[in-house]
Amino acid sequence: MLARIHITLKKDVLDPQGKVIANSLSNLGFEGIQSVRQGKYIEIMLDGNDKNWHQYYFQNYKNNLLQGRLGHYQLYYFEEY
């Protein structure tokens, strides 16, 4: 199974990199951009096809990250079989 994880800053956390990206897009001629949020994308290939175990694995992964240094981030999880 392929787990796709998107990590972004929480909405109430200032995103200076997103601001730089928005300004760069504007300088390139892209109009109508209200805001940009920068983030990270991770793909993890997991063994087996047990969906319950995969959900448990991700929840544990998410909890460990959010308790550590990624406390101001939010994670979104997408899975593909």
Buried (B, 14 or more C-beta within 10 A) or exposed (E): BEBEBEBBBEEEEEBEEBBEBBEEEEEEEEEEEEEBBBBEEEEEEBEEEEEEEBEEBBEEBBEEBBEEEBEEBBBEBEBEE
